[in-house]
């Protein structure tokens, strides 16, 4: 494609994304100056603005759905639809919903108002007027119509249904997920279920979706989700991580699963990949609803940030240097009015003979067709630089020894990160804990290599412990 066509497509895409001409000119100028990081920041902010609009409109749609449902099921005989109470679109929708509307409102006898009918309808009407209301549809949204825009990077199994879902965590952040249903799914049955997330900086269309799909092939209901502040989940600012919030994300996924009619709430487990392996162990130590836990190719993010790789920076002096650097970054971010992002993975052409092998492995997953995804922090955006602050002063595995439920740690024999699983295993107690080493595997082999990831082992573990 020649440069003229590239410029045309760039401008058209920016226009379609909602940028005014002045902002487009600024973006083009930044690109000509080679300031790609600044452009990434602008694009990420626009995406956040659009996503927030989507969430706000979705809440209004949820309230409309609730109103129609309530009227259809509870108020057919006691609520007159007034033409002056709906827009033209609303009147048409109402006419389609109700074929028989009483010519006169049916009023209950004096002193006998049907409050069970009136209160839910009033709440829904207040919602339409912009007043906050709380219904189950505000806590979660399940769209059983598939995935609206399917951008998954792994091979799709057509026998496994996948659907868009949303659910809120305890902090009010809306998490976006994909719900996977086993072949021959029967909504009247009670299935065991697994919540899946990771790797750290990835999205549900990458490794976690693959794991979720594979476990659904074994008969589990699964949900792969984007963590707070990343992917299609909400939260501001974007691309932030936190040991507290991200542990909560796992429990929010458990909230969603245990409240499904087709899930047995006593048979729910979690599966964390890479940095989400450590977060899964932390979640299991805090949430007794989690009956079985798997950490695959895990990182302990608090350990690596506080101590450096292989604990080579494990000293108060080194941590003080990191604290000073992060504090300076906070001041800079506040002054400039936006957050700097840490560099993400190298492009394949930037690799050299001196590049450490594990960084090459990351590049070959996140920056190639194998695993690249534009919403992934590790593929195209980079973490907010101050994300490291809470990890520096937290120990994720502090209470790992108190986990009574089964835990399976899986790691590659040749992974640079293997010592994280070995360290975690030493903290775990009881005969229902296991460390399984995959011969010859490196860290990222356990992201997506079907012939290397021990899925049969995972199936046996969850089948045995979610029964």
WOQUIHU-V665233 format. One record per helix or strand. SS is the DSSP state (2 for helix, 1 for strand). FROM is the first residue (numbers start at 1). TO is the last residue. Records with the same first field share a line. If there is no record, write none. Layout:
SS=FROM-TO / FROM-TO
This chain:
2=3-16 / 21-32 / 36-74 / 83-85 / 88-97 / 115-128 / 136-139 / 207-217 / 243-258 / 275-286 / 301-307 / 309-311 / 316-336 / 348-350 / 357-366 / 377-381 / 385-392 / 400-402 / 418-427 / 445-448 / 455-465
1=140-143 / 161-168 / 174-181 / 191-197 / 221-225 / 263-273 / 292-296 / 341-341 / 384-384 / 406-412 / 433-438
